[in-house]
Amino acid sequence: MSLMSLENLSVRRAGEVVLAPLSLRLEPGECVGLIGPNGAGKTTLMRAALGLIGASGTSALAALSPAARAARAAWLPQAREIVWPVSVAHLVGLGAAARGRPETHPSVAAALARLDLAPLAARQANALSGGEQARVLLARALAQDTPLILADEPLAGLDPAQAIRTMGLLAALAAEGRGVLASLHDLSLAARFCTRLIVLHRGRLVADGAPAAVLTDALLAEVFGIRCTRVATPEGLMLLPEGVIAR
Ligand SMILES: Nc1ncnc2c1ncn2[C@@H]1O[C@H](COP(=O)(O)OP(=O)(O)OP(=O)(O)O)[C@@H](O)[C@H]1O
């Protein structure tokens, strides 16, 4: 059974099409990177898929009751600032509470452990650094213990080591049989860790497939307006943006 199923989903904002009709499915085991330049429609696609904003067409997730949707999909929004003066453990526990489970549910301790947050569990969440807060919010999403995770720029604000760890975690969750959809701007990490890339450009889906097949020089030039050097490393392909193509 598909974890996400969109049929002709589209969004208009202020009279403009910001997401042209698209159809796609996401299956268990897939770690899907959603890539595209700023303003391409990545956040819009994920929010519409979850039913958080009005859209035309259908999304199976958006059609679920709030309780059923909370059991199916966890959402990591782009905004990362934590303003509540509560402990990290309590905040991560809210992920379990979203499913009507107690904060003592094993999913909470598991999420804290997977993000190396046990040493910070008693700290006040709003007093953590930006990158630490980002990890706490991802842990809250994991504590929801859902088959599908949608994450809007999960690497934003993370140092290089944490970014690699986070992508490794998302890939591991997919390998365990969950589905992951994450918007990403780091094309090298997307190529290295994702099983599939979906590319949006000006609100349209322009490519969908295996990273090596999607990240062609022509696509990088046309969609991102960049020239890249490709470096083959033992860990996989690295794309080093060299310059901007005048358009
Ligand atoms: N409430 C709104 N009213 C009008 N236009 C909007 C609204 N929200 C988003 N848009 C427009 O929709 C387009 C897609 O925005 P979206 O946030 O989905 O892009 P994105 O790909 O997630 O970008 P980024 O990488 O910068 O986060 C943008 O052009 C944006 O200006």
The ligand as an SDF file (V2000), in Angstrom:
LIG
                    3D

 31 33  0  0  0  0  0  0  0  0999 V2000
    0.5900   32.4420    1.0210 N   0  0  0  0  0  0  0  0  0  0  0  0
    1.1100   32.6420   -0.1960 C   0  0  0  0  0  0  0  0  0  0  0  0
    0.6210   33.5710   -1.0460 N   0  0  0  0  0  0  0  0  0  0  0  0
    1.1590   33.7520   -2.2590 C   0  0  0  0  0  0  0  0  0  0  0  0
    2.2070   33.0290   -2.7310 N   0  0  0  0  0  0  0  0  0  0  0  0
    2.7360   32.0960   -1.9360 C   0  0  0  0  0  0  0  0  0  0  0  0
    2.2250   31.8440   -0.6310 C   0  0  0  0  0  0  0  0  0  0  0  0
    2.9590   30.8390   -0.0710 N   0  0  0  0  0  0  0  0  0  0  0  0
    3.8940   30.5000   -0.9910 C   0  0  0  0  0  0  0  0  0  0  0  0
    3.7550   31.2550   -2.1020 N   0  0  0  0  0  0  0  0  0  0  0  0
    4.6010   31.1840   -3.3140 C   0  0  0  0  0  0  0  0  0  0  0  0
    4.5740   29.8550   -3.7770 O   0  0  0  0  0  0  0  0  0  0  0  0
    5.8420   29.5370   -4.3510 C   0  0  0  0  0  0  0  0  0  0  0  0
    6.3380   28.2500   -3.7780 C   0  0  0  0  0  0  0  0  0  0  0  0
    6.6820   28.4650   -2.4030 O   0  0  0  0  0  0  0  0  0  0  0  0
    7.2810   27.2850   -1.5190 P   0  0  0  0  0  0  0  0  0  0  0  0
    7.3970   27.7900   -0.1190 O   0  0  0  0  0  0  0  0  0  0  0  0
    6.4930   26.0570   -1.7520 O   0  0  0  0  0  0  0  0  0  0  0  0
    8.7240   27.0960   -2.1800 O   0  0  0  0  0  0  0  0  0  0  0  0
    9.9350   26.1540   -1.7410 P   0  0  0  0  0  0  0  0  0  0  0  0
   10.3150   25.3440   -2.9390 O   0  0  0  0  0  0  0  0  0  0  0  0
    9.6130   25.4170   -0.5100 O   0  0  0  0  0  0  0  0  0  0  0  0
   11.0770   27.2430   -1.4930 O   0  0  0  0  0  0  0  0  0  0  0  0
   12.3220   27.3580   -0.4560 P   0  0  0  0  0  0  0  0  0  0  0  0
   13.4020   26.4480   -0.9960 O   0  0  0  0  0  0  0  0  0  0  0  0
   12.6970   28.8000   -0.5770 O   0  0  0  0  0  0  0  0  0  0  0  0
   11.8460   26.9930    0.9170 O   0  0  0  0  0  0  0  0  0  0  0  0
    6.7550   30.7210   -4.1050 C   0  0  0  0  0  0  0  0  0  0  0  0
    6.8430   31.4860   -5.2790 O   0  0  0  0  0  0  0  0  0  0  0  0
    6.0520   31.4900   -3.0140 C   0  0  0  0  0  0  0  0  0  0  0  0
    6.3160   32.8790   -3.1280 O   0  0  0  0  0  0  0  0  0  0  0  0
  1  2  1  0
  2  3  1  0
  2  7  2  0
  3  4  2  0
  4  5  1  0
  5  6  2  0
  6  7  1  0
  6 10  1  0
  7  8  1  0
  8  9  2  0
  9 10  1  0
 10 11  1  0
 11 12  1  0
 11 30  1  0
 12 13  1  0
 13 14  1  0
 13 28  1  0
 14 15  1  0
 15 16  1  0
 16 17  2  0
 16 18  1  0
 16 19  1  0
 19 20  1  0
 20 21  2  0
 20 22  1  0
 20 23  1  0
 23 24  1  0
 24 25  2  0
 24 26  1  0
 24 27  1  0
 28 29  1  0
 28 30  1  0
 30 31  1  0
M  END
$$$$
